[in-house]
Every structure is written in structure tokens, then in C-alpha cells.
Amino acid sequence: MNKNRFTDWLSTFILCFLFWMLLVFSVQPREIILGIVVSAVIAMVACKLLIHESAFYLYNPVRIVLLLFYAVCIFLIELIKANIAMARIVLSPGLEGYKPGVIRIRGAKNIKSLYGLNMVSNSITLTPGTITMEVAEDEQGDNYYYVQWASVEETDREKAGEIIKGRMENWIGRIWR
């Protein structure tokens, strides 16, 4: 394993092992050993798929703090707002307000990394009522998200983008500079 490949594997292994420890929430020796084995195998397979830039790009303390803040404060609020909106639609008689459609919204110019684009796309998909179908780049290099929206509230693309993405995209742009 060359040095670059090893650092890619090590970075992926650390991330997988930390995630394992969060899931099992146990410090028993057998859980730790099993976590090491599973994380090592997953890292061998997945490091080529996960590492596109510097291997330890994510491990910047500022980036980690911003990521945690995003997850706990920004994304959680957007998730609650989307759940309330979907509950209103589902609980309304005759499904009033249910106007599904696909809309193309412009991505932020400051997000160019694959990690950032994927995080915005996944954040949109994880909020109820929206599914990101595709992220595409036009001839000028601008990114667009094609989003299936359960209840199209706005047909103007800029305003629809503000409703769908909320504050998520701005914060993700700060994380993946």
C-alpha cells in the first residue's frame, strides 16, 4: 500500500470506527475489536470511493465544529419545519395543498466540491416532502438540483430554492470551503 493509499485508508478507517462507536455506544472489548475489524474491511473497500481530496480534509477542527453545529442547529430546524409542512398536507381533508412537481433550482456558486454538493443534495432529500433526483452542471459551470417536491408552493426558481434549501446550503458552503 503506497503512502497516499494508506492515508486514504486510515482516514476512512478512523471515520468508520468513530461512527461504529457512536452506533454501538459501548466500550466492551469485543465491541471495540469487532468495530476495528469491520471498519478496517469497510475502509479497504470504500476509501477509493470516499476520498477525492486530501485524506484528512474532514479532520480540520473548525470544519468538525461547523459540521456538528449544522447537524444539531441548522438541519434539525429545517427537518422540523419540513415535518410540520408535510403533516399539514397529510392531515388536511382531501389532501388540499398537495401539488407535486419537479423543479430545477440553482446551487450556490461557493459550493464546488463533491462533498458539499452531495451534502446539500442529501440534506434536501432527508427533509420530508423533497427528493433530489439529480445534481447537474450547465455549460457555464453552474450547478442545479432537480428536486421532486411533494407540494410545490412556489414556481419561481429563486424563491423555490430559498424555500427548499432554507439555510442549509449557506452553512454547507461554510463547511466545505
N, C-alpha and C positions, 0 to 999 in steps of 0.2 A: 504494500500500500504506500503510494508516494505521499509526501508531506501534505500537499493540498487535499488529497483524497482523505487522509487521516483526519485533518482538521474538520473537513465536512462531516465525516462520520462522528467525530467527537462532539461537535456542535449538535447534531441531530440526536445523538445518544443522550446528552445532557437534557435536552428539551423533552424527549420521550420519557426519561426516567423521572424528571420532575412532575410531568403530567401523570405518570403511573402513581407516584407517591400521593398526589392530590386525590386521585381516584380511590385508592385503597385506604388512605388515611390511617396507616398502621406502620409501626416501626419494628414489627416482629421480624426476626432474621429470615424466615422463609419467604415473607413478602418482599423483603429487600432483595434477596437472591433471585427470586422469580422476576422481579422488576428489572434487575440488571440483565438477566438473560433475554427477556422479552425485548427490552429496549435496545440491546446490542443487535439482535436479529433484525428488528424493525429499522434501526439506523443503517445497517448494511444494505438493506433494500431501498430505503426511502431517501437516503442522503443525496442521491443523484437527482431526485425529483424535487426536493425541498430547498436545496442550496443553489441559488442563482447568482448571488453576490458574495460578499465576504462571508466566511463561515460563521463568524461571531458577530455579525451585523446586528442581530437582535439583542445581544447581551450588553448593550450600552445602558447604563443605569438610568439615564434620562428617558430613553426610549421605553424601558420597562415601566417606569413610573407613569409615563403618559399612557401606555397601554392599559395599565391597571385602572387609572383614572377614567379612561374611555369606557372600559368594560363595566365599571361599577356606577359611574355617574351619567355618562352620556348615553351609552347603548341601553342601559336599563330604563332610563326615562323614555327613550324612543320606543322601546319594547312595550312599556306600559301604555303609552299613548296609542300605539297601533292595536293593542289588545282591546282597549276601550272602544276604538272606532269600529273594529270588527264585531264586538259584542253588540253595539248599537244596530249594525246591519242585520246580524243574525237574529236578534230578538225583536226586530221591528215586524209588524204584521205584513205578510205578503212580500217580505224581503224588499221593502222600499229602500231605495238608495243603492240597490245592488245593480251597478252598471259596469260590468267587467270590460276590460280593454287592454291593449298593449300600447305602451307609449315609449318613445325614444327620448331619453334625457341626456343632456351633455354632462360629461365628467369634468371634474376640476382640472385646471391646467397644471396645478402644482403636484399632482399625483401621476407619476410616470412609471414607478416600479411595479413589477408584477405583484409583489406582496400587498402594496397599497390598493391596486385595482381589485385584487381578489378579496381583500378585506371589506372594501366598500360593497362589492357585489354580494358577498356573504352576509353582511350586515343588513342589506336591503332584503335579502331572501329570508333571513331569520325573523324579521318583523312580520307579524301576521298580515295577510292581505296583499303581499307583494312577492313576486318571484323574479329574480334576474334571469332572463333567458340567455342573454349574450352580452359580452363586452366587445365592442368593435372600435377600430380606429379608422378615421377617414383619411383622405389624401393629404390634408393639412396637418395630420398628426394629432388631431383632437380625438378624445375618447368619448364614446357614447354607450349608455346602458340601455338595453331593450328590456323593459320591465312589464310583466303581466300584472295588472293592478286590479284587485277584486272590485273596487268601487272608484271609478275614475271621477275624481272631484273637480279636476281642472284639466282643460285641454291645452292651455298654453304651456309649452315645454319648460320654460324657465320657472314658472310658478309651480308646475307639477314636480319638477326636480327639487324645489325647495320643500314641498310637502313630503315627498317620498324619502329624500335623503336627510332632511332635517339638519341637525348639527353634526351628524355622523361623518360626512365627507371632510369637513373642515378639520376635525380632530384627527382623522386618519391621515390627512395630509401633514399634520404636525408630527405624527409618529414616524412616518416613512419618508422623511425628507431625504 
